[in-house]
Amino acid sequence: MVTSAKPGTTDRSKPSSGRPPRGGRTLRQQENRAGLALISPTLLVVLVVVVLPIVWTLILAFQQVRLINIRDTGLFEGYTLDNFVTVLGSPGFWSSLVTTTAYAVGGTVLSLFLGLVAALALRRPFRGRGIMRGAMLLPYVAPVVAVAFVWEVMLSPQYGIINEWGTKLFGWDEPIAFLTQRETTLSVLGMEIPVPVALLTVIVFEGWRYFPFAFLFLLARLQAVPKDLEEAAVVDGATPTQRFRHIIFPQLASVIALLAMLRFVMNFNKFDDVYLLTGGGSGTDVASVRVYDFLTARFDVGAASAQALVLAAVLLVFLAVYLKFFAPSPENKDS
């Protein structure tokens, strides 16, 4: 005789859904294993590309290792602090840190300023806006070797177009060697002010090349600013300067702070732009170029690793300052 369960009752002969699945693992455990399997390729890539080089750099920084004996040096022998003594006591180390900081700060401020101006100029619809927005990305996407060569040609004191315009239109007495002249003197109100020519040139190049990075972030944030706020300010008679100060800039403050930190870290570690333009000479001896010189000119792998660790320590200090004073807090996000 076939029996049927009454409505509203459960069939106790069937296994309960709360029982552990086959193999003794719960559904949550199976999901965790599946998630770990999905992210394991990424973890493996990060381990090989990021973690292992960092660990190896830490080991090399405390060993007297040169290219000639790096294959014969073990991982757990000969630890010493001599590399840091060599780096910190080398001529020009502290001046290179000052130069690196000036280069990083100057390039960051200029790129953010140019990116903000470009974002404000291209936020409103007009004919050809899409083409203009695309053209803004050219300095960022172009190969650095190509743009560095173009700048070298433009700034050449023999045949550069900048010196040609300067001597004919602006009355320069003589051409300026922008990439090889360490400094010049300007007379302002009877005072002689030294100007670092080569360093300012690479700062301008840095700001021009990477302002599209800031432009993209700031333009995206500007598109999200509520139009009602600006329309109400216009009705109340606010000037464009007042609208920017009290409405637009507060909306962009968190993005600008994040961009400033990102660009500063990138500029502080920048090597290729400076090396392609000046080779680190004429007052542009930034810290990353010194790491390259330790490795290629002196063949001192340990000192190069120690120099890299010093740079990392300085960046950690700046990062701690940013997180302490400029990073948005959860309370501000909720409000």
N, C-alpha and C positions, 0 to 999 in steps of 0.2 A: 504494500500500500504506500502510495506517495503522499508525503506530508508537505505542506507548504508553510512557510513562516508567516505569522500574523503580521499585519501592517503595523509599522512602528517598532518592530523588534529586529534584532540582528541575528544573523546566523553564526552561532558560536563554533560551528564546525570548521569555518574558514580561518586561516591564520590571521592574527591581529596585525594591523598596519604598524603598530608600535614595536613589533619584534625586530631584532637585528636582522639585516639582510644576510644573504649567503656570505660566508667567510667570517662572520662575527663582527663586521664593521657597520656602524650606523650610517645613515644617510649623510650626516654632517661630516663624518670622517671621509666618506667617499668624495664629497664635494671638495674637501680640503686637499685630498690627494690629487684630484683632477686639476684644481687651481695651481697646485705646485708643479704639476707636469706641464701646464700651459706656460708658466713663467720661467721654467727652468732654462730654456734656451737664452732668454734675456739675461738671467742671472749668470749663466756661463760666459756670455759675451762680456758682461761688466767685470766679472772676475778676471778674465784673461786680459782685457784691454785696459782696465782701470786699476783694479786692486793689486794685481801682481806687479805692474810697473811701479806703483807707489811703494809697495813693500821692498822691492829691489832697490829703489832709490834710497830708502831709509837705511838699508844695509850698506850700500856703497858709500853713503855720506860719512859713515864712521869707520871706514877702512882706507888704508893708503893704497889706492888702486889706480893704476895707469893702464892705458890701452895695451901696453906691451906685456903686462903681467896679469890682465884681467882673467884670462883663462886658467891661470894657476892659483888664483885666490879663492879660498873656500868661503862659504857663507857665514861660518861661525868662528872666524879667527882674525886676530889682529885689529880689534876694535880700538879706536882712539878718537880724540877730539882735535887732532892736529889739523884736519881739514877746515874746521870752523875757525880755528886760530888763523889759518892761512887766508881764508876768505875775509874775515872781519878785519884783519890787519893789512890786507892788500891795499896798495895805493889806489885811491879813487873809489873805494867801496862806498863810503858815506856820501860822497858827491853823486855817485850813480843812483843811490836811493833817492836823493833830492831831485835829480833829473827825472827819474822814473815817476815819482809822485807828481811833479809838475806836468809831465807829459800825460799821465793818466787823468789828472784833474782837468787840464786844459782841453784834451780831446773829448772828455765826457761832457763838459759844459758846452762846448761848441756844437757837438753832435746833437745834444738835447735842444739847444736853442734853435738850430737850423731845422730840426725835425718838428719842433713846435710851430715855428713860423710856416713851414710847408703845410702842416696839418690844418692850421687855421685858414690858410689861403685856399685850400682845396676842399674844405668841408661843405661849401655851398654848391648846388648844381649850376653848371654853366656849360656852354658848348665846348667840347674838347676836354672835359675834365678827366675822362677815362684815360685819354692819351697822356695827359700831364701826370696823372698818378702813376702810370706805368713808367714814364720817363724818370720819375723820381727814384726808381729802384735801380737804375743803371749803375751808379757808383758802387752799390752794394753787391750786385750780381756779377759785375765785370771781373775778370781775373786780375788779381793783385799785381802780377808781373806786368800785365799790359798797361794798367793805369799808372803804375809807378814809372814805367818807361815814358809814357806820355807826359807826365809831370816833369821828368828829368829834361825832356826836350823843351817843354814850355819855359822852364826856369833856367835854361842854360844861359850863361853870361855872353856866349859868343853868338848864338843864333836863336835864342829863345824869344818867343813872342811877347812875354811879359816884360823883359828888359827893352825890347823894341818899342813897346808902347810907353814904357816909363821914360825913356830918354827923349822920345819925340813929343809925347803928349803931356807928361807930368814934369818935365824938366830935370830929370835925374842927371847928375854930373857924370856919372859913369855907371856901367852895368853892375848889378849886384849878384854875387855868387850865392844864391839862396841856399844851396845844399852843401857848400864847402866853406862858407864864411862863418866863423864861430860867433862873432858879435860885431855890432857897430854901435856908434854913439849918436844919439839924437839930442839936439839942443832944444829944450822946452823951457821957455820963460827964463832963459839965462842959465839953466841947469843942464849938465851933461848926463844923460841917462843911457846906460849901456843896454842894448837890446840883443838878446840871443837870436840871431837870424836863423841858423839852421834848426834850432829847437822849435821856434815858432813856425817854421815851414812844415816840419813833420806834424806838429799839432794841427795846423790847418788842414793838412792832408788827411789826418785821422778823423777830424770832424766832418770833412766833406765826404769821405768814403763811407762812414757809418751813420750818417744822419738818417738814411732811409730806415734803419733798424728802429730808431725812435719814432720816425714818421708813421710807420705801420701801427705801432701800439697806441700812439696818441690819437691818430685818426680813428681807430676803432673805438676808443673811449669817447671821443667827441661825438661820434654817431649815436652813442647811447645817452647823451645828455638830454633830459626832457626839454622839448621845445617850449612847453608852457612856462618854464622858469624865465627864459629869455624874453618871451613875448610879454610876460607880466612886467619884466624890468623895462622893456621898451615903452610900455604904456605908462609906467611911472616916471618916464623921462630920464632913465639912466643912460649915460654916455657909453660908447663902445669900451672905453678904458674901464669904467665902473663895472660893466657887465663881465668883462674878462676877470677883473680882480675879485669880484664877490660871487660870481656864478660859475664861470668856466674853470678858473684855476683851482678852486676847491675840489671840483670834480676830477681834476687831473692830478692832484697832489700825490695820491698813493701810487699811481702809475709812474709818475716822474721819479718818485723815490726809488721804486723798484728798478726802473731803467738806469738811474744813476749808479746804483750798486752793480748791476750787471755790466754796464759799460766800463765802470772803473776797474772791475776785476779783469775784464778782457783787455783793457788798455794797459793795465799794470803788467800783464804777461805778454804783451805784444812784442813780436820779434820781426816778422817778415816785412812789415811796412817800413820800419826804421832801417833795417839792414839793406833793403833794396834801394832806399833813397840815399842814405848817407854812409852805410856800413858801420854805424855807431861812432863815427868821427864828428869833429866840429861841435863838440858839446852835446851830442845826442847819445852818449854812452849809457843806455838804459840797462837795467839789471839783466834782462833776458839776453842781451848781446854779450854781457860778461860771462854768462853761463856758456854760451856758444864758444867764446874765446878760450875759456878754461878747457873745454873739451877738444877743440880743434887746434888751437895754437900751442897749448901746453900739454895736451894729451893727458890731462889730469882728471880722470873720471870721478874720483872721490871729491875733489874740490868743486867740480861742476855740480855734483849731487848736493853737496853742502850748501852751495849758493842757491840752488833750487829750493831747498828746505827753508832757508832764510826768507826767501820770497813768499813761500807758503805761510810762514809764521806772521809776516807783516800783513798778508791778506786776511788771515784769521783775526787779527786785531781790528782791521777795518770792518770785517763782517760782524764782529761782536758789537762794535759801535753802532752799526746800522740796525742790528736786531734790537739793541737796547733803546735807541732813541727814535728811529725812523720807521721801523716795521709796524704795520697796522696791527693793533691788538684785537683779540676776539670781541671785546666790548664795543670797539669802534665799528667792527663789521656788523654786529647785531643791531647797532643803532642806525 
